[in-house]
Amino acid sequence: MNYYINNLFDKKECQSIIEFAENNGIQFSYNPNEVWDCKRIYDDEFKSNIIQKIKEKYNNNEFKLWFNLNEFNIKDVNISLTKYYDNRWLDLHLDTTSQFTTVIVLSNGFSDGRFVLSDKMDDIKNGNKYILNIGESISFDGSKTYHGVMPVYSGVRYALNIWMTNTDFKYYTLDNSKKLI
């Protein structure tokens, strides 16, 4: 299981990202019964700025990875703001379309909300749990490493989630106005 924890943003940058995402993100859900809040950010300039920050820190040897980022041909990027509070969590899962997943904690003052990495789907209790401080990121291959978030018991845990692919897969904008029935 390859992963790296890096410091990516300062507190002021984290607050700015939360404000931008709350104001410009579009509510997103794969399943109406999910117990976490998610807003997708489709703004190309915002995405470009985030990726540029990661690349800049990588090239300055301030952002460690298990592969050479300069040889990773980013073909598409998907970014979301997630919000956990009132015992909300995220079950272990794989990101079927991301070879490079990064999660950045944008807030502090919440209890638990540890990030979990595991080699096994049903092993959240024995998985590796990480307390990430404001501005810290954890990066891993989301298509091969199970990951999730432990319940947040008090406060609000905001995180920026980035999925990158080097395949021809495209992340499309979800149209929430369309209904199946």
C-alpha positions as CSV (number, residue, x, y, z in Angstrom):
1,M,0.0,0.0,0.0
2,N,1.7,3.1,-1.3
3,Y,0.7,6.4,0.3
4,Y,2.2,9.7,1.3
5,I,1.1,12.4,3.8
6,N,2.2,16.0,2.8
7,N,1.5,19.5,4.0
8,L,-0.2,21.2,1.1
9,F,-2.1,24.3,2.2
10,D,-1.9,26.8,5.1
11,K,-5.0,27.7,7.2
12,K,-5.9,30.8,5.2
13,E,-5.8,28.8,1.9
14,C,-7.9,26.1,3.5
15,Q,-10.6,28.6,4.5
16,S,-10.5,30.2,1.0
17,I,-11.0,26.8,-0.6
18,I,-14.0,26.0,1.7
19,E,-15.6,29.3,0.8
20,F,-15.1,28.9,-2.9
21,A,-16.3,25.3,-2.9
22,E,-19.4,26.0,-0.8
23,N,-20.3,28.9,-3.1
24,N,-19.5,27.3,-6.4
25,G,-19.7,23.6,-5.9
26,I,-22.7,21.6,-7.1
27,Q,-24.4,19.1,-4.6
28,F,-23.4,15.6,-5.6
29,S,-24.4,12.1,-4.5
30,Y,-24.1,8.6,-6.0
31,N,-26.7,7.5,-3.5
32,P,-29.4,9.5,-1.7
33,N,-28.9,7.4,1.5
34,E,-25.2,8.5,1.8
35,V,-24.2,9.9,5.2
36,W,-21.8,12.6,4.0
37,D,-22.2,15.8,2.1
38,C,-20.4,16.3,-1.2
39,K,-20.1,19.3,-3.6
40,R,-18.4,18.8,-7.0
41,I,-16.3,21.7,-8.2
42,Y,-16.3,22.0,-12.0
43,D,-14.6,25.3,-12.3
44,D,-11.6,24.7,-14.6
45,E,-9.5,27.6,-13.2
46,F,-9.9,26.3,-9.7
47,K,-8.9,22.8,-10.7
48,S,-5.9,24.1,-12.6
49,N,-4.8,26.1,-9.6
50,I,-5.0,23.1,-7.3
51,I,-3.1,20.9,-9.7
52,Q,-0.5,23.6,-10.2
53,K,0.0,23.9,-6.5
54,I,0.6,20.1,-6.2
55,K,3.0,20.1,-9.1
56,E,4.9,23.1,-7.8
57,K,5.3,21.5,-4.3
58,Y,6.3,18.2,-6.0
59,N,9.0,19.9,-8.1
60,N,10.3,21.7,-5.0
61,N,10.5,18.3,-3.3
62,E,7.8,19.4,-0.8
63,F,5.2,16.9,-1.9
64,K,6.3,13.2,-1.9
65,L,4.7,10.5,-4.0
66,W,5.4,6.9,-4.9
67,F,5.7,7.7,-8.6
68,N,7.2,10.5,-10.8
69,L,4.4,13.0,-11.1
70,N,6.1,14.6,-14.1
71,E,5.7,11.4,-16.0
72,F,2.0,10.9,-15.0
73,N,0.0,12.1,-18.0
74,I,-3.0,13.7,-16.2
75,K,-5.9,13.3,-18.7
76,D,-8.7,14.4,-16.4
77,V,-9.3,15.7,-12.8
78,N,-12.3,15.6,-10.6
79,I,-12.5,17.7,-7.4
80,S,-15.1,17.6,-4.6
81,L,-15.5,19.2,-1.2
82,T,-16.8,16.7,1.4
83,K,-18.3,17.7,4.8
84,Y,-18.7,15.3,7.7
85,Y,-20.5,16.1,11.0
86,D,-23.1,14.6,13.3
87,N,-21.7,11.0,13.2
88,R,-21.3,11.1,9.4
89,W,-18.7,8.8,7.8
90,L,-17.6,7.2,4.6
91,D,-17.4,3.4,4.2
92,L,-14.2,1.8,2.7
93,H,-14.3,1.8,-1.0
94,L,-12.1,2.0,-4.2
95,D,-12.1,4.9,-6.6
96,T,-12.6,2.9,-9.8
97,T,-11.6,5.8,-12.0
98,S,-8.6,7.3,-10.2
99,Q,-5.0,6.3,-10.3
100,F,-3.9,9.2,-8.2
101,T,-6.3,10.2,-5.3
102,T,-5.5,13.0,-2.9
103,V,-7.5,14.0,0.2
104,I,-6.7,17.3,1.9
105,V,-8.2,18.2,5.3
106,L,-9.4,21.8,5.3
107,S,-10.7,22.3,8.8
108,N,-9.8,21.6,12.4
109,G,-11.8,21.4,15.7
110,F,-13.7,18.2,14.9
111,S,-13.5,14.9,16.8
112,D,-12.4,11.7,15.2
113,G,-12.9,11.7,11.4
114,R,-9.7,9.8,11.0
115,F,-8.8,8.8,7.4
116,V,-8.6,5.0,6.9
117,L,-6.5,3.1,4.4
118,S,-6.8,-0.7,4.1
119,D,-5.8,-3.5,1.7
120,K,-9.1,-5.2,2.4
121,M,-12.7,-4.0,1.8
122,D,-14.1,-5.2,5.2
123,D,-11.3,-4.2,7.4
124,I,-12.1,-0.6,8.6
125,K,-11.5,-1.6,12.3
126,N,-8.0,-2.9,11.5
127,G,-7.1,-0.5,8.7
128,N,-4.5,2.2,9.1
129,K,-6.1,5.3,10.6
130,Y,-4.6,8.8,10.2
131,I,-5.4,12.0,11.9
132,L,-4.7,14.7,9.3
133,N,-4.3,18.2,10.5
134,I,-5.6,21.3,8.6
135,G,-3.8,21.6,5.3
136,E,-2.4,18.1,5.3
137,S,-3.0,15.7,2.4
138,I,-2.9,12.0,2.0
139,S,-2.2,10.7,-1.6
140,F,-2.5,7.1,-2.8
141,D,-3.7,5.0,-5.7
142,G,-7.5,5.1,-5.1
143,S,-8.2,2.3,-7.6
144,K,-6.1,-0.1,-5.5
145,T,-6.3,1.0,-1.9
146,Y,-9.5,0.9,0.1
147,H,-10.1,4.1,1.9
148,G,-12.8,5.8,4.0
149,V,-13.5,8.2,6.9
150,M,-14.3,7.3,10.5
151,P,-17.4,9.1,12.0
152,V,-17.1,12.7,13.0
153,Y,-18.6,13.1,16.5
154,S,-18.5,16.8,16.9
155,G,-17.4,19.8,14.8
156,V,-17.2,19.7,11.0
157,R,-14.5,18.0,9.0
158,Y,-14.1,19.6,5.5
159,A,-11.9,17.9,3.0
160,L,-10.9,18.5,-0.6
161,N,-10.9,15.3,-2.6
162,I,-9.0,15.1,-5.9
163,W,-9.2,12.2,-8.4
164,M,-6.8,12.1,-11.3
165,T,-6.7,9.7,-14.2
166,N,-4.1,9.0,-16.8
167,T,-6.5,7.1,-18.9
168,D,-9.1,8.3,-21.4
169,F,-11.8,8.2,-18.8
170,K,-13.7,11.6,-18.5
171,Y,-15.4,12.9,-15.4
172,Y,-18.7,14.5,-16.6
173,T,-20.8,17.1,-14.9
174,L,-23.7,15.5,-13.2
175,D,-27.1,17.0,-14.1
176,N,-29.1,17.0,-10.8
177,S,-32.2,18.4,-12.5
178,K,-32.9,15.1,-14.3
179,K,-35.0,12.6,-12.6
180,L,-35.4,8.9,-13.4
181,I,-39.1,8.8,-12.5
